C-alpha cells in the first residue's frame, strides 16, 4: 500500500444535485485517493476542515470505463468516492457554503 499523507487523501469535492441535497443531512461527497482507507479519510477531513467531527465514512470504488478511439481501445482511470457523514454538533465544511 502506498504511503498516503492526509493532505493527499482528498482530491476534490463532488458537486452534483444528489450530493448537494445530501448536505442538508451533513453528508459531504469527495473524490479520494484510490489507496485511502476509511480511517485515513476520516483523519484527513478532521485535519483539513477545522471544527468538523466525522461520524461515518462510506466509500465506493468505481472501475474505469472502456473508451475507444478508432481501433485503439483503452480504459479511463479508476476512482474512489467517499461520502462523509458529520456529527450533529460538528461545524459545516466551508467550501460548500456559497453553492
MDAnalysis code that builds the backbone (N, CA, C; Angstrom):
import MDAnalysis as mda
import numpy as np

u = mda.Universe.empty(297, n_residues=99, atom_resindex=np.repeat(np.arange(99), 3), trajectory=True)
u.add_TopologyAttr("name", ["N", "CA", "C"] * 99)
u.add_TopologyAttr("resid", np.arange(1, 100))
u.add_TopologyAttr("resname", ["UNK", "UNK", "UNK", "UNK", "UNK", "UNK", "UNK", "UNK", "UNK", "UNK", "UNK", "UNK", "UNK", "UNK", "UNK", "UNK", "UNK", "UNK", "UNK", "UNK", "UNK", "UNK", "UNK", "UNK", "UNK", "UNK", "UNK", "UNK", "UNK", "UNK", "UNK", "UNK", "UNK", "UNK", "UNK", "UNK", "UNK", "UNK", "UNK", "UNK", "UNK", "UNK", "UNK", "UNK", "UNK", "UNK", "UNK", "UNK", "UNK", "UNK", "UNK", "UNK", "UNK", "UNK", "UNK", "UNK", "UNK", "UNK", "UNK", "UNK", "UNK", "UNK", "UNK", "UNK", "UNK", "UNK", "UNK", "UNK", "UNK", "UNK", "UNK", "UNK", "UNK", "UNK", "UNK", "UNK", "UNK", "UNK", "UNK", "UNK", "UNK", "UNK", "UNK", "UNK", "UNK", "UNK", "UNK", "UNK", "UNK", "UNK", "UNK", "UNK", "UNK", "UNK", "UNK", "UNK", "UNK", "UNK", "UNK"])
u.atoms.positions = np.array([
    [0.842, -1.182, 0.000],
    [0.000, 0.000, 0.000],
    [0.883, 1.239, 0.000],
    [0.466, 2.236, -0.703],
    [1.247, 3.463, -0.822],
    [1.180, 4.256, 0.482],
    [2.241, 5.025, 0.733],
    [2.278, 5.887, 1.908],
    [1.526, 7.173, 1.573],
    [0.256, 7.250, 1.974],
    [-0.616, 8.376, 1.631],
    [-0.726, 9.283, 2.849],
    [-0.332, 10.541, 2.695],
    [-0.457, 11.524, 3.770],
    [-1.872, 12.108, 3.758],
    [-2.267, 12.751, 4.863],
    [-3.642, 13.235, 4.976],
    [-3.963, 14.299, 3.937],
    [-2.985, 15.091, 3.518],
    [-3.247, 16.133, 2.533],
    [-3.306, 15.588, 1.110],
    [-2.938, 14.325, 0.892],
    [-3.053, 13.690, -0.418],
    [-4.331, 12.869, -0.563],
    [-5.064, 12.691, 0.516],
    [-6.225, 11.788, 0.501],
    [-7.380, 12.388, -0.285],
    [-7.798, 13.604, 0.051],
    [-8.956, 14.220, -0.596],
    [-8.494, 14.913, -1.869],
    [-9.039, 14.497, -3.007],
    [-8.660, 15.075, -4.288],
    [-9.529, 16.272, -4.642],
    [-10.855, 16.091, -4.616],
    [-11.765, 17.201, -4.910],
    [-13.169, 16.848, -4.452],
    [-14.003, 17.858, -4.206],
    [-15.394, 17.582, -3.836],
    [-16.214, 17.218, -5.070],
    [-17.251, 16.446, -4.838],
    [-18.182, 16.080, -5.903],
    [-19.378, 17.006, -5.787],
    [-19.640, 17.770, -6.851],
    [-20.746, 18.724, -6.839],
    [-21.773, 18.261, -7.858],
    [-22.760, 17.525, -7.376],
    [-23.884, 17.085, -8.193],
    [-25.171, 17.440, -7.451],
    [-26.278, 17.289, -8.122],
    [-27.548, 17.602, -7.484],
    [-27.812, 16.684, -6.294],
    [-27.477, 15.427, -6.441],
    [-27.704, 14.461, -5.364],
    [-26.810, 14.754, -4.159],
    [-25.540, 15.087, -4.421],
    [-24.638, 15.365, -3.302],
    [-24.998, 16.687, -2.614],
    [-25.505, 17.652, -3.355],
    [-25.913, 18.915, -2.746],
    [-27.148, 18.730, -1.859],
    [-28.070, 17.863, -2.265],
    [-29.242, 17.583, -1.436],
    [-28.857, 16.844, -0.161],
    [-27.816, 16.019, -0.223],
    [-27.377, 15.257, 0.952],
    [-26.689, 16.141, 1.977],
    [-26.259, 17.329, 1.574],
    [-25.579, 18.222, 2.515],
    [-26.509, 18.733, 3.600],
    [-27.816, 18.705, 3.385],
    [-28.749, 19.105, 4.438],
    [-28.722, 18.110, 5.598],
    [-28.301, 16.879, 5.310],
    [-28.174, 15.845, 6.339],
    [-26.734, 15.720, 6.833],
    [-25.889, 16.739, 6.528],
    [-24.472, 16.771, 6.891],
    [-23.689, 15.614, 6.280],
    [-24.000, 15.303, 5.018],
    [-23.256, 14.294, 4.265],
    [-22.546, 15.003, 3.113],
    [-21.223, 14.851, 3.052],
    [-20.406, 15.510, 2.042],
    [-19.702, 14.449, 1.205],
    [-19.627, 14.670, -0.103],
    [-19.063, 13.698, -1.031],
    [-17.760, 14.230, -1.608],
    [-16.727, 13.377, -1.600],
    [-15.414, 13.735, -2.109],
    [-14.879, 12.631, -3.000],
    [-14.070, 13.005, -3.994],
    [-13.234, 12.038, -4.699],
    [-11.963, 11.904, -3.885],
    [-11.551, 10.671, -3.597],
    [-10.398, 10.438, -2.738],
    [-9.375, 9.556, -3.458],
    [-8.194, 9.473, -2.874],
    [-7.124, 8.631, -3.402],
    [-7.583, 7.175, -3.389],
    [-7.236, 6.426, -4.418],
    [-7.738, 5.052, -4.546],
    [-7.189, 4.109, -3.482],
    [-6.051, 4.447, -2.859],
    [-5.479, 3.592, -1.818],
    [-5.866, 4.027, -0.410],
    [-6.663, 5.078, -0.271],
    [-7.014, 5.604, 1.045],
    [-8.026, 4.700, 1.743],
    [-7.831, 4.514, 3.051],
    [-8.765, 3.732, 3.851],
    [-9.783, 4.666, 4.505],
    [-10.798, 4.088, 5.128],
    [-11.822, 4.902, 5.780],
    [-11.238, 5.704, 6.941],
    [-10.309, 5.101, 7.685],
    [-9.683, 5.826, 8.791],
    [-8.847, 6.993, 8.284],
    [-8.143, 6.819, 7.171],
    [-7.356, 7.901, 6.603],
    [-8.251, 9.030, 6.100],
    [-9.390, 8.691, 5.514],
    [-10.327, 9.705, 5.030],
    [-10.900, 10.494, 6.207],
    [-11.247, 9.805, 7.284],
    [-11.768, 10.466, 8.478],
    [-10.731, 11.421, 9.057],
    [-9.493, 10.977, 9.159],
    [-8.417, 11.814, 9.689],
    [-8.174, 13.033, 8.801],
    [-8.222, 12.831, 7.488],
    [-7.967, 13.933, 6.553],
    [-9.050, 15.002, 6.649],
    [-10.304, 14.612, 6.747],
    [-11.403, 15.584, 6.833],
    [-11.311, 16.368, 8.141],
    [-11.015, 15.679, 9.238],
    [-10.945, 16.366, 10.525],
    [-9.739, 17.302, 10.610],
    [-8.635, 16.981, 9.928],
    [-7.462, 17.856, 9.957],
    [-7.590, 19.015, 8.972],
    [-8.182, 18.788, 7.806],
    [-8.250, 19.822, 6.786],
    [-9.338, 20.859, 7.067],
    [-10.427, 20.445, 7.688],
    [-11.543, 21.347, 7.954],
    [-11.720, 21.460, 9.468],
    [-11.352, 22.612, 10.025],
    [-11.368, 22.826, 11.467],
    [-12.787, 22.731, 12.032],
    [-12.911, 22.094, 13.191],
    [-14.189, 22.019, 13.880],
    [-15.119, 20.924, 13.388],
    [-14.660, 20.084, 12.465],
    [-15.515, 19.008, 11.973],
    [-15.215, 17.724, 12.737],
    [-16.268, 16.967, 13.005],
    [-16.138, 15.656, 13.630],
    [-16.872, 14.660, 12.746],
    [-16.169, 13.640, 12.306],
    [-16.729, 12.664, 11.377],
    [-17.388, 11.545, 12.162],
    [-18.638, 11.271, 11.803],
    [-19.367, 10.169, 12.430],
    [-19.150, 8.874, 11.661],
    [-19.212, 8.952, 10.313],
    [-19.136, 7.745, 9.488],
    [-18.569, 8.091, 8.122],
    [-17.906, 7.099, 7.508],
    [-17.373, 7.247, 6.153],
    [-17.819, 6.043, 5.328],
    [-18.491, 6.301, 4.216],
    [-18.861, 5.255, 3.263],
    [-18.052, 5.473, 1.998],
    [-17.488, 4.393, 1.438],
    [-16.669, 4.520, 0.237],
    [-17.212, 3.630, -0.866],
    [-16.919, 4.025, -2.104],
    [-17.262, 3.194, -3.254],
    [-16.156, 3.288, -4.292],
    [-15.767, 2.144, -4.810],
    [-14.771, 2.075, -5.868],
    [-15.482, 2.024, -7.205],
    [-15.002, 2.839, -8.145],
    [-15.586, 2.854, -9.477],
    [-14.502, 2.467, -10.468],
    [-14.742, 1.412, -11.235],
    [-13.791, 0.995, -12.251],
    [-13.804, 1.971, -13.414],
    [-12.715, 1.980, -14.154],
    [-12.638, 2.836, -15.333],
    [-13.539, 2.318, -16.439],
    [-14.030, 3.234, -17.246],
    [-14.906, 2.854, -18.345],
    [-14.077, 2.528, -19.579],
    [-14.587, 1.641, -20.416],
    [-13.934, 1.344, -21.687],
    [-14.192, 2.489, -22.656],
    [-13.132, 2.955, -23.273],
    [-13.239, 4.027, -24.255],
    [-12.536, 3.587, -25.527],
    [-13.042, 4.049, -26.639],
    [-12.494, 3.663, -27.920],
    [-12.230, 4.878, -28.767],
    [-11.103, 4.900, -29.418],
    [-10.750, 5.985, -30.325],
    [-10.233, 5.324, -31.591],
    [-11.117, 5.139, -32.532],
    [-10.744, 4.398, -33.740],
    [-10.592, 2.928, -33.404],
    [-9.449, 2.370, -33.748],
    [-9.205, 0.958, -33.447],
    [-8.567, 0.752, -32.083],
    [-8.125, 1.830, -31.461],
    [-7.445, 1.732, -30.178],
    [-8.478, 1.681, -29.060],
    [-8.378, 0.670, -28.213],
    [-9.297, 0.509, -27.092],
    [-8.515, 0.729, -25.805],
    [-9.076, 1.519, -24.901],
    [-8.409, 1.787, -23.633],
    [-9.422, 1.921, -22.515],
    [-8.932, 2.259, -21.337],
    [-9.800, 2.438, -20.176],
    [-9.475, 3.774, -19.511],
    [-10.497, 4.407, -18.933],
    [-10.243, 5.581, -18.111],
    [-9.756, 5.109, -16.743],
    [-9.233, 6.002, -15.944],
    [-8.657, 5.608, -14.662],
    [-9.745, 5.280, -13.643],
    [-9.374, 4.442, -12.670],
    [-10.274, 4.088, -11.582],
    [-10.407, 5.274, -10.639],
    [-11.553, 5.379, -9.976],
    [-11.757, 6.433, -8.992],
    [-12.367, 5.829, -7.735],
    [-12.259, 6.576, -6.646],
    [-12.871, 6.174, -5.387],
    [-13.616, 7.376, -4.838],
    [-14.846, 7.154, -4.428],
    [-15.689, 8.217, -3.913],
    [-15.974, 7.930, -2.447],
    [-15.983, 8.976, -1.624],
    [-16.271, 8.826, -0.199],
    [-17.398, 9.768, 0.194],
    [-18.370, 9.237, 0.919],
    [-19.445, 10.048, 1.483],
    [-19.178, 10.136, 2.982],
    [-18.903, 11.355, 3.446],
    [-18.521, 11.588, 4.837],
    [-19.710, 12.170, 5.576],
    [-20.140, 11.507, 6.652],
    [-21.238, 11.982, 7.477],
    [-20.658, 12.629, 8.724],
    [-21.044, 13.885, 8.986],
    [-20.564, 14.604, 10.157],
    [-21.540, 14.435, 11.311],
    [-21.047, 14.642, 12.538],
    [-21.911, 14.556, 13.707],
    [-22.824, 15.780, 13.758],
    [-23.841, 15.716, 14.604],
    [-24.829, 16.794, 14.681],
    [-24.221, 18.083, 15.238],
    [-23.247, 17.984, 16.156],
    [-22.654, 19.183, 16.752],
    [-21.422, 19.675, 16.002],
    [-21.132, 19.105, 14.865],
    [-19.965, 19.475, 14.076],
    [-20.247, 20.714, 13.226],
    [-19.175, 21.463, 12.917],
    [-19.305, 22.605, 12.022],
    [-19.460, 22.115, 10.587],
    [-20.079, 22.947, 9.744],
    [-20.195, 22.615, 8.326],
    [-18.858, 22.854, 7.639],
    [-18.687, 22.247, 6.478],
    [-17.469, 22.425, 5.693],
    [-17.638, 23.678, 4.845],
    [-16.668, 24.598, 4.904],
    [-16.825, 25.918, 4.319],
    [-16.804, 25.929, 2.798],
    [-16.150, 24.968, 2.144],
    [-16.038, 25.035, 0.691],
    [-17.386, 24.887, -0.002],
    [-18.386, 24.381, 0.715],
    [-19.705, 24.201, 0.143],
    [-20.661, 25.331, 0.502],
    [-20.212, 26.331, 1.242],
    [-21.101, 27.373, 1.743],
    [-21.765, 28.190, 0.650],
    [-21.033, 28.623, -0.369],
    [-21.591, 29.502, -1.382],
    [-22.339, 28.801, -2.491],
    [-22.400, 27.482, -2.458],
    [-23.038, 26.735, -3.551],
    [-24.508, 26.544, -3.324],
])
